[in-house]
Amino acid sequence: MLQSFQIVGLQVLILFILMAIGFTARKVKILTPEGIKCITELMLYVVTPCLFINSFQQEYNPALIKGFFIAAAAAIICHAIAIGLAILLIRDKDKARRSVLRFGVVFSNCGYMSLPLQQALLGKEAVFYGASYIAAFNIFLWTYGLALMCNGKERISVKKAILNPGTISVTVGLILFFLQVDLPDIIGKPIEYLAALNTPVPMMIIGYHMANLNFKKVLRTGNEYIMLVTRLIIMPLLMMGGMYLLGIRGTLLVSCVISASAPVAAMGTMYASKYGGAAEFSASSVAISTLISIVTMTLIVGVATFVAG
């Protein structure tokens, strides 16, 4: 087990160093709010879709398809349980804060934080399963997540739940995978090079946001601690225990645990900002959960790697 912790810990440490670069770039004003917004959109609309398509460029294997749908089912069940726990456990009197805290329980940063670790630790197969998890995540994000954060100012967007960069690129990748279309180098290589940006760029974005962390504004009541414990410890342990009891092992188990163990999704801050919610509180929640996750992800993913065989 010690070796599992060392392997995971080394990868998390590498990611932390990349975060530190983003943190420093924010402090010395190399990265500005306008610049980080553009980089975030580049990640959303270019780099992540390229990563998904590149991860599907592999030889057809029925076991991969089975794992893909198991990961999707696990993600759906995980989000449904998290919604129930959020409603049951988070009872903050301030509606805006309550929405942010419940969002934090339900939605992990399974894109920016999980994909780089999956890629570095386990390779293409883990990203393949991670893409499935994110497809399910997007459906919940644009339905329950939007309804939770918009305070009735916008209708639930089924269209956006289906037609978004993540879901579209996963669909394209699946089609190429099933048809066994090997992209020619003139197309495949640029996609591969852009996909390689998925590790350093998201970590720098997270580091940038961590530079604005305000502990006093987050850790004020017991609800904040409940959110952090549920998001960072309870949900990934439930994922690991459930999959283990069902006899699921290997890369599939570890990949799903990585997705479930990630800190609070940054999309909550974007929603809060757009709809007049507690945006600053949300940003601090994302930052502090990310900081704590450096320890919790190392421990939980280390255990998952060990039990996965």
C-alpha positions as CSV (number, residue, x, y, z in Angstrom):
1,M,0.0,0.0,0.0
2,L,2.9,2.4,0.7
3,Q,4.0,2.1,-2.9
4,S,0.4,3.1,-4.0
5,F,0.6,6.2,-1.8
6,Q,4.0,7.1,-3.2
7,I,2.9,6.8,-6.8
8,V,-0.3,8.9,-6.3
9,G,1.5,11.3,-4.0
10,L,4.2,12.0,-6.6
11,Q,1.6,12.7,-9.3
12,V,-0.4,15.0,-7.0
13,L,2.8,16.8,-6.0
14,I,3.6,17.5,-9.7
15,L,0.1,18.9,-10.1
16,F,0.5,21.0,-7.0
17,I,3.7,22.5,-8.4
18,L,1.8,23.4,-11.6
19,M,-0.9,25.0,-9.4
20,A,1.9,27.0,-7.6
21,I,3.0,28.4,-10.9
22,G,-0.6,29.7,-11.5
23,F,-0.7,31.0,-8.0
24,T,2.5,32.9,-8.5
25,A,1.4,34.2,-11.9
26,R,-1.7,35.7,-10.3
27,K,0.3,37.3,-7.5
28,V,2.8,39.0,-9.8
29,K,0.0,39.9,-12.2
30,I,1.2,37.8,-15.2
31,L,-2.2,36.3,-15.2
32,T,-5.1,38.8,-15.1
33,P,-8.9,38.2,-14.7
34,E,-9.4,38.8,-18.4
35,G,-6.5,36.5,-19.3
36,I,-7.7,33.6,-17.1
37,K,-11.2,33.9,-18.6
38,C,-9.8,33.5,-22.1
39,I,-7.6,30.5,-21.0
40,T,-10.6,28.9,-19.3
41,E,-12.6,29.2,-22.5
42,L,-9.7,27.7,-24.5
43,M,-9.7,24.8,-22.1
44,L,-13.5,24.3,-22.3
45,Y,-13.9,24.6,-26.1
46,V,-10.6,23.4,-27.5
47,V,-8.2,21.5,-25.1
48,T,-10.7,19.2,-23.3
49,P,-12.6,18.2,-26.4
50,C,-9.3,17.3,-28.0
51,L,-8.3,15.3,-25.0
52,F,-11.5,13.3,-25.2
53,I,-11.2,12.6,-28.9
54,N,-7.6,11.6,-28.5
55,S,-8.4,9.2,-25.7
56,F,-10.9,7.4,-28.0
57,Q,-8.2,6.9,-30.6
58,Q,-7.4,3.3,-29.6
59,E,-8.0,-0.2,-30.7
60,Y,-11.6,-1.5,-30.2
61,N,-12.1,-3.5,-27.1
62,P,-15.5,-4.7,-25.8
63,A,-14.2,-4.4,-22.2
64,L,-13.6,-0.7,-22.8
65,I,-17.2,-0.2,-23.9
66,K,-18.5,-2.1,-20.9
67,G,-16.3,0.0,-18.6
68,F,-17.5,3.2,-20.3
69,F,-21.2,2.4,-19.5
70,I,-20.3,1.2,-16.0
71,A,-18.5,4.5,-15.4
72,A,-21.6,6.4,-16.6
73,A,-23.9,4.4,-14.4
74,A,-21.6,5.0,-11.4
75,A,-21.5,8.7,-12.1
76,I,-25.3,8.9,-12.3
77,I,-25.8,7.0,-9.0
78,C,-23.0,9.0,-7.3
79,H,-24.6,12.3,-8.3
80,A,-28.1,11.1,-7.2
81,I,-26.8,10.1,-3.8
82,A,-24.9,13.4,-3.5
83,I,-28.1,15.3,-4.2
84,G,-29.9,13.4,-1.4
85,L,-27.1,14.0,1.0
86,A,-26.9,17.7,0.1
87,I,-30.6,18.2,0.8
88,L,-30.4,16.2,4.0
89,L,-27.2,17.7,5.5
90,I,-26.9,21.3,4.3
91,R,-29.5,23.5,6.1
92,D,-27.9,27.0,6.0
93,K,-30.4,29.8,6.6
94,D,-28.8,32.0,3.9
95,K,-30.3,30.7,0.6
96,A,-27.4,31.9,-1.6
97,R,-24.8,30.2,0.7
98,R,-27.0,27.1,1.0
99,S,-27.1,26.8,-2.8
100,V,-23.3,27.1,-3.1
101,L,-22.8,24.5,-0.3
102,R,-25.2,22.0,-1.8
103,F,-23.6,22.5,-5.2
104,G,-20.3,21.8,-3.6
105,V,-21.5,18.5,-2.2
106,V,-22.9,17.3,-5.6
107,F,-20.4,18.5,-8.2
108,S,-16.7,17.6,-8.3
109,N,-14.1,19.2,-10.5
110,C,-14.0,16.0,-12.5
111,G,-12.7,17.8,-15.5
112,Y,-9.9,20.2,-14.6
113,M,-8.7,18.3,-11.5
114,S,-9.5,14.6,-12.3
115,L,-8.5,14.3,-15.9
116,P,-4.9,15.4,-15.4
117,L,-4.5,12.9,-12.6
118,Q,-6.2,10.1,-14.5
119,Q,-4.0,10.9,-17.5
120,A,-0.7,11.0,-15.5
121,L,-1.5,8.1,-13.3
122,L,-3.3,5.6,-15.6
123,G,-3.2,6.9,-19.2
124,K,-5.7,6.8,-22.0
125,E,-7.9,4.1,-20.6
126,A,-8.6,6.2,-17.5
127,V,-9.4,9.3,-19.5
128,F,-11.8,7.1,-21.6
129,Y,-13.7,6.3,-18.4
130,G,-13.3,9.9,-17.1
131,A,-15.0,11.2,-20.3
132,S,-18.0,9.0,-19.5
133,Y,-18.2,10.3,-16.0
134,I,-18.1,13.9,-17.3
135,A,-20.9,13.2,-19.8
136,A,-23.1,12.3,-16.8
137,F,-21.8,15.2,-14.8
138,N,-22.8,17.6,-17.6
139,I,-26.4,16.3,-17.6
140,F,-26.8,16.9,-13.9
141,L,-24.9,20.3,-14.1
142,W,-27.2,21.8,-16.7
143,T,-30.3,20.5,-15.0
144,Y,-30.1,20.2,-11.2
145,G,-27.0,22.4,-10.9
146,L,-28.5,25.2,-13.0
147,A,-31.9,25.1,-11.1
148,L,-30.1,25.1,-7.8
149,M,-27.9,28.2,-8.6
150,C,-30.1,30.4,-10.8
151,N,-32.9,31.0,-8.2
152,G,-35.6,30.6,-10.8
153,K,-34.0,33.2,-13.2
154,E,-33.6,30.6,-16.0
155,R,-35.2,27.5,-17.2
156,I,-33.5,24.1,-16.8
157,S,-31.5,23.7,-20.1
158,V,-31.9,20.1,-21.4
159,K,-30.4,21.4,-24.7
160,K,-27.3,22.6,-22.9
161,A,-27.1,19.3,-21.0
162,I,-26.8,17.5,-24.3
163,L,-25.2,20.1,-26.6
164,N,-22.1,21.2,-24.7
165,P,-18.4,20.8,-25.7
166,G,-17.8,17.8,-23.3
167,T,-20.8,15.8,-24.4
168,I,-20.3,16.6,-28.1
169,S,-16.6,15.6,-28.1
170,V,-17.4,12.4,-26.2
171,T,-20.0,11.5,-28.9
172,V,-17.6,12.3,-31.7
173,G,-14.9,10.2,-30.0
174,L,-17.3,7.3,-29.5
175,I,-18.3,7.3,-33.2
176,L,-14.6,7.3,-34.2
177,F,-14.0,4.5,-31.7
178,F,-16.8,2.3,-32.9
179,L,-16.0,2.8,-36.5
180,Q,-12.3,2.4,-35.8
181,V,-11.4,5.5,-37.7
182,D,-7.7,6.3,-37.2
183,L,-7.3,10.0,-37.7
184,P,-4.5,10.9,-40.1
185,D,-1.5,12.6,-38.6
186,I,-2.4,16.0,-40.2
187,I,-5.5,15.9,-37.9
188,G,-4.5,13.5,-35.2
189,K,-1.2,15.2,-34.2
190,P,-2.6,18.7,-33.6
191,I,-5.4,17.1,-31.5
192,E,-2.7,15.1,-29.6
193,Y,-0.6,18.2,-29.0
194,L,-3.6,20.2,-27.8
195,A,-4.7,17.3,-25.6
196,A,-1.3,17.4,-23.9
197,L,-2.1,20.9,-22.6
198,N,-4.8,19.4,-20.3
199,T,-2.4,18.7,-17.5
200,P,-0.5,22.0,-17.1
201,V,-3.2,24.6,-18.1
202,P,-6.0,23.5,-15.8
203,M,-3.6,23.3,-12.8
204,M,-2.5,26.8,-13.5
205,I,-6.1,28.0,-13.7
206,I,-6.8,26.3,-10.3
207,G,-3.6,27.9,-8.8
208,Y,-4.8,31.3,-10.0
209,H,-8.1,31.0,-8.2
210,M,-6.4,29.7,-5.1
211,A,-4.5,33.0,-4.9
212,N,-7.9,34.6,-3.9
213,L,-8.6,32.1,-1.1
214,N,-10.2,33.6,2.0
215,F,-10.5,31.1,4.9
216,K,-12.5,33.4,7.1
217,K,-15.3,33.7,4.5
218,V,-15.6,30.0,4.0
219,L,-15.1,28.3,7.4
220,R,-17.7,30.2,9.4
221,T,-20.3,27.6,10.3
222,G,-20.6,23.8,10.5
223,N,-22.2,23.6,7.1
224,E,-19.0,24.5,5.4
225,Y,-17.2,21.6,7.2
226,I,-20.1,19.2,6.3
227,M,-19.8,20.2,2.7
228,L,-16.0,19.7,2.6
229,V,-16.1,16.3,4.4
230,T,-19.0,15.0,2.2
231,R,-17.4,16.2,-1.1
232,L,-13.8,15.2,-0.4
233,I,-14.2,12.1,1.8
234,I,-17.7,10.6,2.0
235,M,-18.5,10.6,-1.8
236,P,-15.2,9.0,-3.0
237,L,-15.4,6.4,-0.3
238,L,-19.0,5.6,-1.2
239,M,-17.8,5.3,-4.9
240,M,-14.9,3.1,-4.0
241,G,-16.9,0.9,-1.6
242,G,-19.8,0.4,-4.0
243,M,-17.6,-0.5,-7.0
244,Y,-15.5,-2.8,-4.9
245,L,-18.5,-4.7,-3.5
246,L,-19.8,-5.1,-7.1
247,G,-16.5,-6.8,-8.0
248,I,-15.1,-3.9,-10.1
249,R,-11.4,-3.5,-10.0
250,G,-8.4,-2.1,-12.0
251,T,-8.3,1.1,-13.9
252,L,-12.1,1.5,-14.0
253,L,-12.4,1.6,-10.2
254,V,-9.5,4.0,-9.7
255,S,-10.6,6.3,-12.5
256,C,-14.1,6.7,-11.0
257,V,-12.7,7.2,-7.5
258,I,-10.5,10.0,-8.9
259,S,-13.5,11.7,-10.5
260,A,-15.5,11.4,-7.3
261,S,-12.7,12.6,-5.0
262,A,-12.0,15.9,-6.8
263,P,-12.7,19.2,-5.1
264,V,-15.7,21.5,-5.8
265,A,-16.5,22.2,-9.4
266,A,-15.6,25.8,-10.5
267,M,-18.8,26.0,-12.6
268,G,-20.6,26.8,-9.4
269,T,-18.8,30.1,-9.2
270,M,-19.7,30.9,-12.8
271,Y,-23.4,30.2,-12.1
272,A,-23.3,32.3,-8.9
273,S,-21.7,35.2,-10.7
274,K,-24.1,35.1,-13.6
275,Y,-27.3,34.8,-11.4
276,G,-26.4,37.1,-8.6
277,G,-25.5,34.4,-6.0
278,A,-22.7,34.2,-3.5
279,A,-19.9,34.2,-6.1
280,E,-17.1,35.2,-3.8
281,F,-18.1,32.6,-1.2
282,S,-18.3,30.0,-4.1
283,A,-14.8,30.9,-5.3
284,S,-13.4,30.6,-1.8
285,S,-15.1,27.2,-1.4
286,V,-13.6,26.0,-4.7
287,A,-10.2,27.2,-3.6
288,I,-10.2,25.7,-0.1
289,S,-11.6,22.4,-1.2
290,T,-8.8,22.2,-3.9
291,L,-6.2,23.0,-1.3
292,I,-7.5,20.3,1.1
293,S,-7.9,17.8,-1.8
294,I,-4.2,17.7,-2.3
295,V,-4.1,15.6,0.9
296,T,-7.5,13.8,0.6
297,M,-7.0,12.8,-3.0
298,T,-3.6,11.4,-2.3
299,L,-4.8,9.2,0.5
300,I,-8.1,8.1,-1.0
301,V,-6.7,7.5,-4.6
302,G,-3.8,5.7,-3.0
303,V,-6.1,3.3,-1.2
304,A,-8.2,2.9,-4.4
305,T,-5.0,2.0,-6.3
306,F,-4.1,-0.6,-3.7
307,V,-7.6,-2.3,-3.5
308,A,-8.0,-2.2,-7.3
309,G,-5.2,-4.7,-7.6
